[in-house]
Amino acid sequence: MLSAVLEPETPVAPHPDIAHLAPLLGTWRGRGRGEYPTIDSFEYLEEVHFGHVGRPFLTYRQRTRAADGSRPMHSETGYLRALPDDRIELILAHPTGITEICEGRLVRENGELRLELDSTSIGMSSSAKSVTALGRTITVAGDTLDYSLRMAAVEQPLTHHLAASLQRAN
């Protein structure tokens, strides 16, 4: 299992530079819904894992399956970095030939943690579909992680694409 290689077997305290991101740590599971002007709406199952290795970043893994669990759909792997002044960076690789760098800010209020991210760079292999912008909002309140994803792709402007509500699994 990849996480066994990336994360220590014995839990370590988060690096001081990312201690404020600790509410994200763990595995989250739930259901989501996708839509986009060029496709039929769909539902899916999702698992997201935020981990750490004692360094000043979180590891990130995301996997989705069809709503009936019958087939894998999408996945992403990367890192979440915290910077001074509540700035954050999310660096991701997608198996569809896309890399994504998003930057934004972290907001902490009323017991919630919210990440507001917009892409600053999208890399594409020659076979990837054209994606020109991405934006993400991730909110953690207690044992619930909600997110939405906006996308500009295939000649469509930046618009809502995905939303999910996940529950802490561990």
Rosetta blueprint (number, residue, H / E / L):
1 M L
2 L H
3 S H
4 A H
5 V H
6 L H
7 E L
8 P L
9 E L
10 T L
11 P L
12 V L
13 A L
14 P L
15 H L
16 P H
17 D H
18 I H
19 A H
20 H H
21 L H
22 A H
23 P H
24 L H
25 L L
26 G E
27 T E
28 W E
29 R E
30 G E
31 R E
32 G E
33 R E
34 G E
35 E E
36 Y E
37 P L
38 T L
39 I E
40 D E
41 S E
42 F E
43 E E
44 Y E
45 L E
46 E E
47 E E
48 V E
49 H E
50 F E
51 G E
52 H L
53 V L
54 G L
55 R L
56 P L
57 F E
58 L E
59 T E
60 Y E
61 R E
62 Q E
63 R E
64 T E
65 R E
66 A E
67 A L
68 D L
69 G L
70 S L
71 R L
72 P E
73 M E
74 H E
75 S E
76 E E
77 T E
78 G E
79 Y E
80 L E
81 R E
82 A E
83 L E
84 P H
85 D H
86 D H
87 R E
88 I E
89 E E
90 L E
91 I E
92 L E
93 A E
94 H E
95 P L
96 T L
97 G L
98 I E
99 T E
100 E E
101 I E
102 C E
103 E E
104 G E
105 R E
106 L E
107 V E
108 R E
109 E E
110 N L
111 G L
112 E E
113 L E
114 R E
115 L E
116 E E
117 L E
118 D E
119 S E
120 T E
121 S E
122 I E
123 G E
124 M E
125 S L
126 S L
127 S L
128 A L
129 K L
130 S L
131 V E
132 T E
133 A E
134 L E
135 G E
136 R E
137 T E
138 I E
139 T E
140 V E
141 A E
142 G L
143 D L
144 T E
145 L E
146 D E
147 Y E
148 S E
149 L E
150 R E
151 M E
152 A E
153 A E
154 V L
155 E L
156 Q L
157 P L
158 L L
159 T E
160 H E
161 H E
162 L E
163 A E
164 A E
165 S E
166 L E
167 Q E
168 R E
169 A L
170 N L
